[in-house]
Amino acid sequence: MLPEEVILMQILHPFHGSIKQYLEEISDPDRYRPDRCPQCQARCRLIAHGFYRRTLVDVAFDGTIRVRRYLCRLCKRTLSLLPEFALPYLRFSLSLLSLFLVARLLRGQSLPEAARAAGQPHMPYQRGQFWIRRFQKQAAPLCAALASLTTVSAAADFLHRALHMLEVIGWITAHRFLLAELRMHLLGWPRFLSPGGLTFPAARPLS
């Protein structure tokens, strides 16, 4: 069975801050309520429709978070607000993944050392290899996609060039841009999923 966030339409939550701050602020349904339905485009007040829970692992957090849901009065469909520190369909946070990939692929640390750098000293070898393979396949498209945000870095290959560009831009800023503008997953969409059920608001100006 697919996770619930596959079933619901998602938009990126416009929240900036820590997981702790997110957990405190998400209880207010008006704070980030969308001003239109992203599915039927109607400008109507969306109804707060509770939450669903998803697991999240970060450097200093391992548990579940609530994800706010809203219901459109007109089309009767539901959407959810995915926080920007979470990647679609991945349990591990963006900051954790970035720490691991930079340590392993940019700094040349061993896989166990990279896992410790990401706060995961007991991480299975296969998990790290899985992340690396996905990022390697996505490196060339990332370089092309992110060229509009920063000067293309001089590097021996696409892999190191993409990492340098992400470090300059900022991983969360790049993640937001890729999803909002290009409907691209930072690590590439898994084979059995498509971004058809995900929509994202226009990207905010980069700071």
GICORDA-V72446 format. One record per pair of residues at least 4 apart in sequence whose ideal C-beta (glycine too) atoms are under 8 Angstrom apart, sorted by the first residue. I is the first residue (numbers start at 1). GAP is how many residues later the second one is. D is the distance in whole Angstrom. If there is no record, write none. Layout:
I	GAP	D
I	GAP	D
//
This chain:
2	4	4
2	5	7
3	51	7
3	86	7
4	4	6
4	48	5
4	50	7
5	5	6
5	47	7
5	49	6
5	62	7
5	75	7
5	77	7
5	83	7
5	84	7
6	83	7
6	187	7
6	191	6
7	190	8
8	44	7
8	61	7
8	70	6
8	71	7
8	72	5
8	189	8
9	29	7
9	30	6
9	68	7
9	69	7
9	70	5
9	71	7
9	188	6
9	189	7
9	190	6
10	69	7
10	70	5
10	71	8
10	72	5
10	78	7
10	187	7
10	188	5
10	189	7
11	23	7
11	27	6
11	68	6
11	69	8
11	70	6
11	71	7
11	188	6
11	189	6
11	190	6
12	69	8
12	70	6
12	72	6
12	164	6
12	167	6
12	168	7
12	188	5
12	189	7
13	9	8
13	19	6
13	55	8
13	68	4
13	69	6
13	70	5
13	71	6
14	18	6
14	70	8
14	187	8
14	190	7
15	6	8
15	7	6
15	10	7
15	11	8
15	17	6
15	68	6
15	69	7
16	68	7
17	4	4
17	5	6
17	8	8
18	4	7
19	4	6
19	37	7
19	39	6
19	42	5
19	46	7
19	64	8
19	66	7
19	74	8
20	4	7
21	4	6
22	4	6
22	43	7
22	61	5
22	63	8
23	42	7
23	43	7
25	6	6
26	25	8
26	40	6
26	41	8
26	42	6
29	4	6
29	19	4
29	39	7
29	41	8
32	36	7
32	49	6
33	12	8
33	13	6
33	15	7
33	37	7
34	4	7
34	12	6
34	36	7
34	45	7
34	47	8
34	167	7
35	8	7
36	5	6
36	6	6
36	7	5
36	8	7
37	4	6
37	5	5
37	7	7
37	9	6
37	35	4
37	37	7
37	38	6
37	40	7
37	42	7
38	41	6
38	161	5
38	163	7
39	33	7
39	36	6
39	38	5
39	40	7
39	160	7
40	32	6
40	34	6
40	35	4
40	37	7
42	30	7
42	31	8
42	32	5
42	33	7
44	28	7
44	29	5
44	30	6
45	28	7
46	24	4
46	25	7
46	26	6
46	27	7
46	33	8
47	23	6
47	24	4
47	25	8
47	26	6
48	20	7
48	21	8
48	22	6
49	20	4
49	21	5
49	22	4
49	29	6
50	19	6
51	15	4
51	16	6
51	17	6
51	18	6
52	14	8
52	15	5
52	17	6
52	28	7
53	11	5
53	12	7
53	13	6
53	14	7
54	10	7
54	11	6
54	13	6
54	32	8
54	37	8
55	8	7
55	9	5
55	36	5
56	5	7
56	6	8
56	7	7
56	8	7
56	9	5
56	30	6
56	35	7
56	36	8
56	37	6
57	4	7
57	5	5
57	34	6
57	35	5
57	36	7
57	39	7
57	63	8
58	4	7
58	27	7
58	34	8
58	35	4
58	37	6
58	38	6
58	61	8
59	34	8
59	36	7
59	37	6
59	40	7
59	59	7
59	60	4
60	59	7
61	32	8
65	18	7
65	21	8
67	13	5
67	14	6
67	15	6
67	16	7
68	12	7
68	13	5
69	9	6
69	10	7
69	11	5
69	12	8
70	8	7
70	9	6
70	10	8
70	11	8
71	5	7
71	6	7
71	7	5
72	4	6
72	5	6
72	6	8
72	7	7
79	120	8
82	4	6
82	6	7
84	10	8
84	88	6
84	91	7
84	92	6
85	8	5
85	9	5
85	10	6
85	87	7
86	4	8
86	7	6
86	8	7
87	5	8
87	6	8
87	7	6
87	10	7
87	88	7
87	98	7
87	99	6
87	100	7
88	91	8
88	97	6
88	110	6
89	96	8
89	101	6
89	104	6
90	7	8
90	97	7
92	4	5
92	5	6
93	4	7
94	4	6
94	77	6
94	78	6
94	81	6
94	92	7
95	4	6
95	76	7
95	77	8
96	4	7
96	22	5
96	23	7
96	24	7
97	4	6
97	21	8
97	34	6
97	90	8
98	4	6
98	68	7
98	73	4
99	4	6
99	15	8
99	18	5
99	19	4
99	20	7
100	4	6
100	14	5
100	15	7
100	17	7
100	18	4
100	20	7
100	28	7
100	31	7
101	4	5
101	5	7
101	13	8
101	30	7
101	31	7
101	34	6
101	62	7
102	4	5
102	5	6
102	61	6
102	65	7
103	4	5
103	6	5
103	10	7
103	11	4
103	14	4
103	15	7
104	4	8
104	5	6
104	6	8
104	7	6
104	10	4
104	24	7
104	28	7
105	27	7
105	30	7
105	54	6
105	55	7
105	58	6
106	54	7
106	57	5
106	58	8
106	61	8
109	4	4
109	5	5
109	8	7
110	4	7
111	4	6
111	14	6
111	17	5
111	18	8
112	4	7
112	9	8
113	4	6
114	4	7
114	14	7
115	5	5
115	6	6
115	7	8
115	8	4
115	13	6
116	4	7
116	5	5
118	5	8
123	4	6
123	5	6
124	4	8
125	4	6
126	4	6
127	4	7
128	4	6
129	4	6
130	4	7
131	4	6
131	56	7
132	4	6
133	4	7
134	4	6
134	53	4
134	54	5
135	4	6
135	24	8
135	27	8
135	52	6
136	23	6
137	51	6
138	4	5
138	24	8
138	47	8
138	48	7
138	49	6
138	50	4
139	4	7
139	18	8
139	19	4
139	20	4
139	22	7
139	23	4
140	4	7
140	18	4
140	22	8
141	4	6
141	43	7
141	47	8
142	4	6
142	16	8
142	20	4
142	23	7
142	24	7
142	36	8
142	42	8
142	44	8
143	4	7
143	9	7
143	15	5
143	18	5
143	19	5
143	22	7
145	33	6
145	37	6
145	39	6
146	4	7
146	16	7
146	19	5
146	20	7
146	23	6
146	28	6
146	31	8
146	32	8
147	5	5
147	18	8
149	16	8
149	20	5
149	24	8
149	25	7
149	28	6
149	57	7
150	15	6
150	18	5
150	19	5
152	9	7
152	13	7
153	7	8
153	8	5
153	11	4
153	12	6
153	15	7
154	7	8
155	4	8
155	5	4
155	6	4
155	9	6
156	4	6
157	4	7
158	4	6
159	4	7
160	4	6
161	4	6
162	4	6
163	4	6
164	4	6
165	4	6
165	9	8
166	4	8
166	5	5
166	8	5
167	4	8
169	4	5
169	5	5
169	8	8
169	37	8
170	4	6
171	4	6
171	15	8
172	4	6
173	4	6
173	33	6
174	4	6
174	12	7
175	4	6
175	11	5
176	4	6
176	27	6
176	28	8
177	4	6
177	5	8
177	26	5
177	29	7
178	4	5
178	6	4
178	7	7
178	8	6
179	4	6
179	5	7
179	6	7
179	19	7
179	21	5
180	20	4
180	21	6
180	22	6
180	23	4
181	22	6
183	12	5
183	15	7
183	17	7
185	4	5
185	10	7
189	4	5
189	5	6
189	6	6
//
